[in-house]
Amino acid sequence: MVLADVGEIAGGATGRAMGGVRQQFTTAAEVRLAQASMHLFRELGAPLFEQVGYLFLATSVAGVAELEERRLIQAELGVPVEQVDASFVRGLRVDDVLSAVICREDGIADPAGVTHELVRRAAALGVEVRERTNALRLSSDVLLVACGAQSRAFATARGVELPVRPLVRQLVDVGPVRGLPLTMPMTVEESGFHFRRVGSVQLRLAMGETTLRWDGPEEVDDALVWDWRRRLAHRYPPAVEAPIVRAWAGFYDMTPDAHPIIGFVGDGLYAACGFSGHGFMQAPAVGEAVAAELLGNTPPFDLSPYRLDRFGAGVTFPETLVL
C-alpha cells in the first residue's frame, strides 16, 4: 500500500484548516460521521485535540428557532448538546444573545499535527509514504482519490467526472490577546462568523462569504479581514486591539449537497472527496469505513448516502451548517 502526495503531507487544505471538530450538523448522516470520528480525537488528546466545546449563539428570534430545531435533531441522534448561558465564557459579549447551545464533547485540533501523527502510525504498520509523487503515475489495482479540491482533476484523468468544485475560503489569526481563557470554546455567531483559540494568546477567525469565490485564486480578501476584526471586537471586546498575525486562503472541495462522495466511481477508482469543509473532522470515521469496504468487509456504518449516483438519481439531502 502506497500513500502518495503530490506535495508534502498536510501541505494542502489540511494544513490550512480551521481545525474545528464538531458533531453539531443538520443532517443525520453528517452527525453520524462526526460521532464515529470522535473516538480517535479523544484518544489523541491534548495538545492535538482539546475538548473545549462548540458554542452556537442566536441573536434573533428566527435564529433562536433554528438553533432549537437543530438541537432537537442532534439530541435525538445522541449528541450531548445543551442550552447554556453564554456568559460563562469570560470576556464574551452576550447582551444581544437570545439563546446559546454547546456540545462540550466537540473541540479544536491541530490539523497538521494530527495528520502527521496518523501518517506516522500508518508508516509503522508498513504503509509506504511518498511525498512529491503523483499517484496517477503509479501502477495500482485500486486508486483511492482523496485529495480535496484536486480530486476532480485526478478523476477526470481516469475518465470520470466528479461534481466537486473548489470554493475559496480564508482564515485570519490575530493576537496576542491578553487574558484569553484556555477553555474558550469554538464560538459561532448566527451570522456564521466564528473564532477559536490558537495556542495561549491568539484567536483564529473565519466566516462564510456572501459572494462565493468559486475556482480561485486562493487569495486573501483584505476587506473581509477588516470586517471580521470588527465582528470580533463586538463579540469579544478583549481582542479589540489585537493585531493581525497572518491571513491565508485555501479551498473547500464542495459538492452540490455539501456531503462527500465515498465509494467506487469507476473501474479501479475509488473516491473519498467532496467533504465541503468537513474532511478533517470526519476523516477518522471515513478512513475506517473506506478501509473496511476496500478489504471486502462490512463498513461500520452505512455509506450508501454518499455514493456518486445520488446526483443522477436526484436523491440529495443538503447539509446547511457549512462553516
N, C-alpha and C positions, 0 to 999 in steps of 0.2 A: 504494500500500500504506500502511495506517494501523496504527500501534501505539498502542492505546488502553489507558489505565489509569484505573480509577475513582478512584484516589488519586494518589500520586506514585510515580515509578519507584523500585522497591526499597523501597516503603513498607509492604509486607505481609510475608508469610512469609520472603521472601528476605532482607530487611533484618534479620530476627530469627534467622537460621540459625546453626548451629554453625560452618559453613564448612569442614567436612572434605571431602576429595576422595580417594576410595579405589577400588581395583579388587578388594578382597577381599570378595566376596559368596559366597553359597552356591549360586547357580544360574547356569548358563552365560549365559542371556540378560542378566542384570544385569551380569555380568563384562564381556560384550562392549560393553554400553552405556558402561560406565566406561572401558574400554580406548579406545574410539573418541573419548572426550571428552578424554583426557589430552593429546593434541597441542595443543589450544587452551590449556590451562592452562600447559603447558610454554612455549608461545610468549609468554604474558603475563608469566610470570616474576615475580620479586620486584619490588615488595612485594605485588602482587596474589595471587601464588601462590608458596609456599615448599615445596620437596620435602624435608620433614623426615621423611617416612615415617609409617606407621600401625603401631603396636606392639600386638600382642594378647598378653595374659598368661593362662595357665592355672594355677589354684591347686588343682585336684583331679584325681584320676585320670580321672574322666569328662571333665573339661574338656580334659585332655591329648589324649584320644582324639578329641574333637570338633575340636580345633584341628588335629590331624594330618590328619583326614579332609578338612577344608576346604582345608588346604594342598595336599593331593594334587590335589583338584579344580581349584584355582586354578592350580597349576603346570602341569597338563595343558593348560589354556587359555592358557598363555603368560604368566601373571602371575609376575614375578620375586620370589616370596615365599620367605623363607629363615628357618631356625631360628637363633636368636641367644641369647646370654647377655644378659639384660635389664640387667645391672649396668653396661652401657656408658652408660646414662643417669645422669648424675651426680645424686645425691640420691635416686634412686628406691629404695624398699624392695623387695628381691627375695628375702628369706629364705624366704618362703612360695610363691614362684613355681616351679612344676614344669616349665614349658615356656613358650617365647615365640617368636613369629614376627613378622617385619616385612617389609613391602614398601616399599623405600626410594624408589620412584617416587611413592608416594602423598604426601599432604601436607595443608596447610592454606591456606585462601584467604580473601580479603575479599569476602564475597558482594555487598555493596552496591557496592563499588568495581569488581568485575568486571562487574556488571550495568550500571553507568553507562558503563563503557568500551565494552561491546558495543552499548549504545543509541547512544552517540556514533558508533560506526562505522556503524551502520545509518542514522542520520540523514545521515551524509556520503555514503551511497550513494543517498539520495533517499527514504528512509522518512519518512513524516510522523508525528511523535511527538506524541500528545495526552494530557496528564495531565488528571485530574479529568473524564474523559469515559467515559460508559457506551457500550460498543461496540454494545449492543443497539439504540441509537438511531441508529446509522449504517447507511446502505444499503450492502450488500455482496453480492458473488457468493458468497463463502465467508467464514464467520465461524469463526475459529480460537479455540476456548475453551482457554485456558492460564492459568487464574487460581487455581490451587491449590484451597483448600478452598471457594472461592466458585464453582467450576466447575459443581457440581451445580445450583445455583440458576440459573446462566446457561443451562444446557442445558434445565432444566425450563421456563424461559420460552419456549424454542423447541419445547416438546412432547416432549423427550427425557429419559428417566430414566437417570442415570448412577449406578453403585454406588460413589459417592465420599462418604466421611463424614469430617468433621473430628475430629481427635483432639488434645487439648491436650497440649503438651509445653513444658517450661520449661528455661531456662538460667540459670546464675549465673556472674558474674565476681568473682574475688577478687584482692586484691593491695594493696600491692606485695609481691612475693616476691623476696627478695634472692638473688642468685647463680643466677637462672633461666637454664638453658642455652638459647642461641638455636637450638640444633639439637635441642631436645626434640621427640620425635615425638608425634603424637596417640597417647595411651596408653589402651588399652581393657582393663578387667578382665573376667574371666569372668562376673561379675555383670551386666555391661553398663554399669557406671559408667565414664565416660571423661572425659578432660580434655586440653586443648591450651593452648599458649602463645598469648597475645594481646599484641602489642607486645613490649616487652622486660621487663616486670615483672608482668604479670598472667596468670592462668590462667582458662580458661572450663570450667565443669563441666556435665555432663549425664548423664542416665540414664533408661532406660525405667521406667515406673511400674507397680507391682504391680496397683493398682486403676486401670484405664483411665478417663480422663475424656473421654468422647465428647461432642461437640457444644458444649462450652464450659461456662461462660465462660472467657475467656483470663485466668486469674488465677494468681498465684504461690502455691504451697503452701509456707508457711514451714517446715513440718515436714520437707519434702524438702530444703530448703535446708540445714538443720542436719545432716541425715543425710549429705548429700553432703560437707559440710565435714569431718565425722568420717571418712568414707571417704578423702578427700583427705589428711587428716593421717596416716592409716595408710600410704597408698601413697607419699605424697611428703612426708615429715616437714618439709622446709624451709618448707612452706606452712602449718604448724600454726597460726600466729598471724595469717595473712593475713586482713584484714577483708574484708567483703563490699563490693564496689564497686557492683554493681547486680544485680537479678534480674528476669527478664521471661518472659512466656509467649506462645506462638503456636500455630498449628495445623499438623499434618501432614494432608495430604489422602490418606487411606487408602482402598485398595481391598481386597476380600476376600482377595486373594492377595499383597498388597504389591507388585504390579507395576503399571506405569502403563497407562493406556488411551490408545492412539495410533491415529488413523485417523478416517475419516468415520463419524459416528454418526447422521446424518440428512441430509436434503436441504440441501446448502449449509452443513452444520455439521460441523466437524472438531474433534476433541478431542485435547489433549495434556495430560493431567492425571492425578491419582491416583498421584503419584510416591512417596507413602508415606515422605516424609522424605529422598528421594534426588534430588529435582528439580534442585537447584542443581548438584550434581556431574555429573549426566547431561545437563544442558541442551545442551552443545555438540554431542554426538552426535545428540540428538533434534532439535535445530534444523536440523542439516544434512539429516537423513533426511526430516523433515517438508517442508522446502523442496523437496527433490527430488520427493517424491510429489505435492505440490500443483502443481508445474510440469510434471507428466507424465513425469518422468524416473524411472529406477530408483534407489531409495534405496541408500545404501552398505552397508546390512545389512538383514536380514530383519525386517520389522515385524509379521509375522503373529502372533507370540506375544502381542502387545499389543492385539489387536483386541477390541472390546467383546463380540462374540458368543461369546467363550470362556466367559463366565459362563453363558450359556444352554445351551451345549453341555456344560457340566460339565468343561471341559478347563482346569484350573488347575495351577499349579506353584509353590506358595508359597515366597517368599523369607523365610528365617528370621532373617537377620542384619540386623535393623532396629534402628539405634542412635538 
